[in-house]
Amino acid sequence: MKLSTSWRPRGLIEWFLTIMTFVALPIIGMISYYILIPSDMNKLMSLLAWSTSSFPLLLLIITLFFIVITILSVWKKARIAQLILVPLSLLLIFLTVQPIASMLNYAKSQHTAVSLRSHFTYSQDLSTKPIENVVYGKTMDGIELKLDIWPAKDTSKLKPAVVLVHGGGWVSGDKGGAPHWNQWLNDLGYTVFDVQYRLSPLAEWKDEVGDIKSALGWVLQNADTYQIDPKRINLMGESAGGNLAMLAAYSMGDAMLPASTHVPEVHVNAVVNMYGPADMSLFYKNSRSIHYVQDVMKKYIGGSPSKFSDRYQILSPIHYIEEHSPPTITLLGTGDRIVPVEQGEVLDEKLKEKGVVSEFYLLPEVDHGFDVNPGTLSTQFAREKVTAFLQRYNK
């Protein structure tokens, strides 16, 4: 009886700490689970876990808050709250510190400088005002295809260009989704063309890559207007955009995947693939967010690989890799809850097998869409590697 009484909360503060602890335990527990075991992108707790990974300041604030109430529970001798809060706080400290340590060690191993100070901040310094909603083509049914242009500041000589393809699982998203990348590339001297393309289910299965090829052709046709070097037109894409960027570059000239409008073919100089899948059949079968992936792929392609095996092959960038394919850099996280590590591995293997330059970086503990936050260690790392890669092939 004495033991039972000693554990019983006394006073308003002890009862408050105890009740709050029991409310927080399942929430923090589920979020921790989805951080440690990335999966199910379309579940609420998984999305919360992704948010804390992508915005580490949020996780740091949560951790500090629980440390404070743990100290308070010790001070007030709220034993039940202590029993739960101490291990919970230790777990949160681990979730905060361990990914930072892993990324710092990886950056050091790759001889890449990153700043821990910037890791917990979120800032987008946009100094360039883009030319918005420039029409680069019109489809047969009258739909205008548009892009935004971030013109290079130095107009004394021809400049390299980067055509940026947004992500969104082939069914969502729009141009303008990654302004910090546009600004970063623009500051490096590139004219950036941020492309809008038709989305499924309104678009047919070949239309999306057809629109990207149309944008490339339009850039080539207007190279003189925007002082672009036609031999230095590069492609960059994130997630589904990375897939479409690779597909457009590798399949250029293939009659099965024509441009949506009448434009010339473009020899793409280099490709930046940010966590985009390369083998669509394999991607359909193997993903930590299998239900989400299969749902968007059915909308995009029309059905499963068993029903449309030919379409899955035609829409797989890996199918078109040959000796003349452009140099490619791929960045992917080991904690990516949508695109599995094997997608980067099979792409890197096929490129090197064909003698194509391939840089592949596998970022530890890093989730899908990690570069949504410009300040994180992973985004800093990606910027440095992309900068060096593009400079190497745009001299």
C-alpha positions in Angstrom: 0.0 0.0 0.0 2.9 2.4 0.8 4.5 1.7 -2.6 1.2 2.4 -4.4 0.7 5.6 -2.5 4.3 6.8 -3.1 3.8 6.4 -6.9 0.5 8.2 -6.9 0.7 11.8 -8.3 0.1 14.5 -5.7 -0.9 18.0 -6.6 -1.9 19.7 -9.8 1.6 19.9 -11.3 2.3 16.2 -10.8 -1.1 15.2 -12.2 -0.5 17.5 -15.2 3.0 16.0 -15.9 1.6 12.5 -15.6 -1.3 13.0 -17.9 0.8 14.9 -20.4 3.3 12.1 -20.4 0.7 9.4 -21.1 -0.6 11.6 -24.0 2.8 12.2 -25.4 4.1 8.7 -25.2 2.2 7.1 -28.1 2.7 10.1 -30.3 6.4 10.4 -29.8 6.7 6.6 -29.9 5.0 6.4 -33.3 7.0 9.4 -34.7 10.2 7.8 -33.5 9.3 4.5 -35.0 8.7 6.1 -38.4 12.0 8.0 -38.2 13.9 4.8 -37.4 12.0 2.7 -39.9 11.0 5.0 -42.7 7.8 3.8 -44.4 4.2 4.6 -45.4 4.5 8.1 -46.7 0.8 8.5 -46.9 0.3 8.0 -43.1 0.0 10.9 -40.7 2.7 9.8 -38.3 5.1 9.0 -41.2 4.6 12.5 -42.5 5.3 14.0 -39.1 8.4 11.9 -38.9 9.5 13.2 -42.3 8.9 16.7 -41.1 11.1 16.3 -38.1 13.8 14.8 -40.3 13.6 17.6 -42.9 13.3 20.4 -40.4 15.7 19.4 -37.6 15.0 22.6 -35.6 11.5 21.2 -35.0 13.0 18.0 -33.5 15.5 19.9 -31.5 12.7 22.1 -29.9 10.7 18.9 -29.1 13.8 17.3 -27.5 14.6 20.4 -25.4 11.0 20.6 -24.3 11.0 17.0 -23.1 14.3 17.5 -21.3 12.8 20.4 -19.4 9.7 18.6 -18.4 11.8 15.6 -17.4 13.8 17.8 -15.1 10.6 19.2 -13.8 9.2 15.7 -13.1 12.4 14.8 -11.1 12.1 18.1 -9.2 8.5 17.5 -8.4 9.1 13.8 -7.7 6.4 12.7 -10.2 7.6 9.1 -10.3 5.4 7.8 -13.0 6.2 10.7 -15.3 9.9 10.2 -14.6 9.8 6.5 -15.4 8.5 7.4 -18.9 10.1 10.7 -19.6 13.7 9.7 -18.9 14.0 7.0 -21.6 11.8 9.1 -23.9 14.1 12.1 -23.6 17.2 9.9 -24.2 15.5 8.5 -27.3 14.8 12.0 -28.6 18.4 13.0 -27.9 19.6 10.0 -29.9 17.2 10.9 -32.8 18.6 14.4 -32.8 22.3 13.7 -32.5 22.8 10.5 -34.4 21.8 11.7 -37.9 23.9 14.8 -37.5 27.0 12.7 -36.5 26.4 10.3 -39.4 26.1 13.2 -42.0 29.1 15.0 -40.6 31.2 11.8 -40.8 30.0 11.2 -44.4 30.7 14.7 -45.5 34.2 14.4 -44.0 34.8 11.1 -45.8 33.7 12.8 -49.1 35.9 15.9 -48.5 32.9 18.2 -48.4 32.6 21.2 -46.1 29.3 21.6 -44.3 28.1 23.9 -41.5 26.4 22.6 -38.4 25.3 26.2 -37.6 23.2 26.3 -40.7 21.7 22.9 -40.1 19.0 24.3 -37.7 18.1 27.3 -39.8 15.7 27.7 -42.7 16.3 30.7 -45.0 15.9 31.3 -48.7 17.8 34.3 -49.9 16.1 35.0 -53.3 17.7 37.9 -55.0 16.7 37.1 -58.6 13.3 37.9 -59.9 12.4 35.3 -62.5 10.5 35.9 -65.7 7.4 33.9 -65.0 4.9 31.9 -67.1 6.7 32.0 -70.4 4.9 29.7 -72.9 7.3 27.2 -74.3 4.7 25.2 -76.3 1.0 24.4 -76.9 -0.4 20.9 -77.1 -2.7 19.6 -79.8 -5.7 20.2 -77.5 -4.7 23.8 -76.8 -3.0 23.5 -73.4 -0.2 26.1 -72.9 3.0 24.7 -71.4 4.9 27.3 -69.3 8.2 27.8 -67.6 9.9 30.4 -65.4 13.3 31.8 -66.4 16.0 32.8 -64.0 18.4 34.7 -66.3 22.1 34.7 -65.7 23.4 38.0 -64.5 26.5 38.1 -66.6 25.5 38.7 -70.2 29.0 39.2 -71.6 29.3 35.7 -72.9 27.2 32.6 -73.6 26.0 30.9 -70.5 25.2 27.3 -69.5 21.6 26.4 -68.8 19.9 24.2 -66.3 16.4 22.9 -67.1 14.8 22.1 -63.7 12.0 19.4 -63.5 9.9 19.4 -60.3 8.8 16.3 -58.4 5.4 15.3 -57.1 5.0 11.6 -58.1 3.9 12.4 -61.6 0.5 13.5 -60.3 1.2 16.7 -58.4 3.6 19.6 -58.0 4.4 22.6 -60.2 7.2 24.9 -61.3 8.5 27.1 -58.6 8.7 24.4 -56.0 12.4 24.6 -55.4 13.3 28.3 -55.6 16.4 27.9 -53.5 17.9 25.6 -56.1 17.0 28.1 -58.8 18.7 30.9 -56.9 21.8 28.7 -56.1 22.3 27.7 -59.7 21.6 31.2 -60.9 24.2 32.6 -58.5 26.7 30.1 -60.0 26.2 31.7 -63.4 23.5 29.4 -64.9 20.3 30.5 -66.6 17.6 28.3 -65.0 14.5 27.2 -66.8 11.9 25.9 -64.2 9.5 23.8 -66.2 5.8 23.1 -65.8 4.5 19.9 -67.4 1.2 18.1 -67.7 0.3 15.8 -64.8 -1.5 12.5 -64.6 -4.4 11.5 -64.8 -5.1 14.4 -67.3 -1.8 13.7 -69.1 -1.3 10.5 -71.1 1.5 8.2 -70.0 4.0 9.6 -72.6 3.0 13.3 -72.2 5.1 14.2 -69.2 8.5 13.3 -70.7 7.3 14.7 -74.0 6.7 18.0 -72.4 10.2 18.0 -70.9 11.7 17.3 -74.3 9.6 20.2 -75.7 11.0 22.5 -73.0 14.5 21.4 -73.9 13.9 22.0 -77.6 12.4 25.5 -76.9 15.5 26.4 -74.9 17.7 25.4 -77.8 15.5 27.4 -80.2 15.8 30.4 -78.0 19.4 30.1 -77.1 20.3 33.3 -78.8 17.6 35.3 -77.1 18.7 34.2 -73.6 22.5 34.0 -74.5 22.6 30.2 -73.8 25.4 28.0 -75.0 23.6 25.3 -77.0 26.2 22.8 -76.1 25.8 23.3 -72.3 22.1 22.6 -71.7 21.8 20.5 -68.5 18.9 18.7 -66.8 18.1 18.5 -63.1 15.1 16.9 -61.4 13.9 15.9 -58.0 12.0 12.6 -57.3 9.6 12.0 -60.2 11.3 15.0 -61.8 14.7 13.2 -61.5 13.1 10.3 -63.3 11.7 12.5 -66.1 15.1 14.3 -66.4 17.0 11.1 -66.9 14.3 9.7 -69.2 14.3 12.8 -71.4 18.1 12.9 -71.6 18.8 9.2 -72.2 15.9 8.6 -74.6 16.5 11.7 -76.8 15.8 10.8 -80.4 13.9 7.7 -79.6 10.7 7.5 -81.7 8.8 5.9 -78.9 9.0 9.0 -76.7 8.7 12.1 -79.0 8.5 15.7 -77.8 5.0 17.1 -77.3 5.6 19.9 -79.8 7.7 20.3 -82.9 11.1 21.2 -81.6 14.7 20.1 -82.4 16.4 17.3 -80.5 18.8 18.4 -77.8 22.0 16.7 -76.7 21.8 17.1 -72.9 25.2 18.0 -71.5 24.8 16.5 -68.0 22.0 15.2 -65.7 21.5 15.9 -61.9 19.2 13.2 -60.5 17.9 14.0 -57.0 16.5 10.7 -55.6 14.6 9.8 -58.8 13.8 6.2 -59.7 15.5 4.6 -62.8 13.9 1.2 -63.1 10.1 1.6 -63.0 9.1 -2.1 -62.7 11.6 -2.6 -59.8 10.3 0.6 -58.2 6.7 -0.6 -58.3 7.6 -3.8 -56.5 10.1 -2.4 -53.9 9.4 0.7 -51.9 9.0 1.4 -48.2 5.8 3.3 -49.1 4.5 0.6 -51.4 0.8 1.6 -51.3 1.6 5.3 -52.1 4.0 4.3 -54.9 1.8 1.8 -56.5 -1.2 4.2 -56.4 0.7 7.1 -58.2 2.3 4.8 -60.7 -1.0 3.3 -61.7 -2.4 6.8 -62.2 0.7 7.8 -64.2 1.2 4.7 -66.3 -2.3 3.3 -66.4 -1.9 0.1 -64.4 0.5 -2.3 -62.9 3.6 -3.8 -64.6 1.8 -7.1 -65.1 -0.8 -5.2 -67.2 1.5 -2.7 -68.9 5.0 -4.3 -68.9 5.9 -2.5 -72.1 5.0 0.9 -70.7 7.1 0.3 -67.6 10.1 -0.5 -69.7 9.6 2.4 -72.1 9.4 4.8 -69.1 12.5 3.4 -67.3 15.5 5.6 -67.9 17.8 2.7 -67.3 16.5 1.1 -70.5 18.1 3.8 -72.7 21.6 4.1 -71.2 24.3 3.8 -73.9 27.8 5.0 -74.3 26.7 8.5 -75.5 24.4 9.1 -72.5 25.3 12.3 -70.6 27.3 12.3 -67.3 25.0 11.8 -64.3 25.1 12.6 -60.6 22.7 10.9 -58.3 22.0 11.8 -54.6 19.8 9.5 -52.5 19.3 8.9 -48.8 19.6 5.6 -47.0 16.4 6.7 -45.1 14.4 7.5 -48.2 10.9 6.2 -47.5 9.8 6.3 -51.1 12.8 5.6 -53.4 14.9 2.6 -52.3 18.7 2.5 -52.3 18.7 -0.1 -55.0 17.3 2.4 -57.5 20.6 4.4 -57.2 22.7 1.3 -57.2 21.3 -0.2 -60.4 21.5 3.1 -62.1 25.1 3.7 -61.1 26.0 0.1 -62.1 24.4 0.4 -65.6 25.9 3.8 -66.3 29.4 2.6 -65.4 28.9 -0.6 -67.3 28.3 1.5 -70.5 31.3 3.7 -69.8 29.2 6.7 -68.8 30.4 9.0 -66.0 28.4 8.4 -62.9 28.7 10.0 -59.5 26.5 8.3 -56.8 26.2 9.6 -53.3 24.3 7.7 -50.7 23.6 10.0 -47.8 23.2 8.3 -44.4 20.0 8.6 -42.4 18.6 11.0 -45.0 14.9 10.9 -46.1 13.1 11.6 -49.4 12.9 15.3 -50.4 15.8 16.1 -47.9 16.7 19.3 -49.9 13.3 20.9 -49.2 15.2 22.7 -46.4 18.1 24.7 -47.8 20.0 24.8 -44.5 20.4 21.1 -43.6 23.7 19.3 -43.7 22.3 17.0 -46.4 21.3 20.0 -48.6 24.6 21.7 -48.1 26.3 18.5 -49.1 24.1 18.1 -52.2 24.8 21.7 -53.2 28.6 21.3 -53.0 28.6 18.1 -55.0 26.1 19.4 -57.7 28.2 22.6 -58.0 31.4 20.7 -58.5 29.8 18.2 -61.0 28.2 20.9 -63.1 31.3 23.0 -63.2 33.3 20.0 -64.3 31.1 19.5 -67.4 30.3 23.2 -68.2 33.7 24.7 -68.5 
